[in-house]
Amino acid sequence: DGSRPSAATVRPSLCTSMATRAMQQHFALATPGVFIEDFSCAIKRRIMLHGRMYISSEYVCFRSDIFGVKTVVVLPLREVVSFRKSVADIINPSIEICTATDRHVFASFFASRDHVFEILSELRRIQHYAHALLPPSPPGSPSPPSPVPPAPAALPAPAAL
């Protein structure tokens, strides 16, 4: 009909595109995957370092720049072996994310910790089911670089297609 889309219909795509580019630049990622959301939070080191967590379909990233002290964490989701809700410093609700070699505690989510946990849980579920749908590798072919960890037992079975 020749009418232009409203700003409301263009904005989500534009914002997602800008956020994806920001992830690429901040974390030197060639392909960050699909940007999902970002959150204000802190990472626990000797002290809590406030910054932003960025979640995409492929990565959980964190960036902080406090008084010139830059902290950057890039966690490919395929390398995350576990994550759980926890409490940092006795009173601060947090999320602990573990890889085979590292443990990272993120806190001070300002009421969004449960939302972040839901996103991570859903991404784990999607990876698990996508991995289960892949055909087996032919004999003699190299295996995938890192297997997707099994989904927690409490997850419901996927709906029949």
Long-range contacts (C-beta under 8 A, 24 or more apart in sequence): 19-54, 20-56, 22-54, 23-54, 23-56, 23-59, 23-61, 26-54, 26-61, 26-63, 26-72, 27-54, 27-59, 27-61, 27-63, 27-72, 27-74, 29-59, 29-61, 29-74, 31-58, 32-56, 32-58, 32-59, 33-57, 33-58, 33-59, 34-58, 36-119, 36-123, 37-119, 39-109, 39-112, 39-115, 39-116, 40-108, 40-109, 40-110, 41-106, 41-107, 41-108, 41-109, 41-110, 41-112, 41-116, 42-106, 42-107, 42-108, 43-71, 43-73, 43-104, 43-105, 43-106, 43-107, 44-88, 44-89, 44-94, 44-104, 44-105, 44-106, 44-107, 45-71, 48-88, 48-89, 48-92, 48-107, 48-108, 50-108, 53-106, 53-116, 55-116, 55-119, 55-120, 55-123, 57-123, 57-126, 60-97, 60-120, 62-104, 62-106, 73-104, 75-99, 75-104, 77-123, 77-124, 77-127, 78-127, 78-145, 78-146, 78-148, 79-146, 80-120, 80-124, 80-149, 81-149, 82-149, 83-117, 83-120, 83-124, 85-113, 85-114, 85-117, 95-120, 124-149, 124-151, 124-152, 125-151, 125-155, 128-155, 129-158
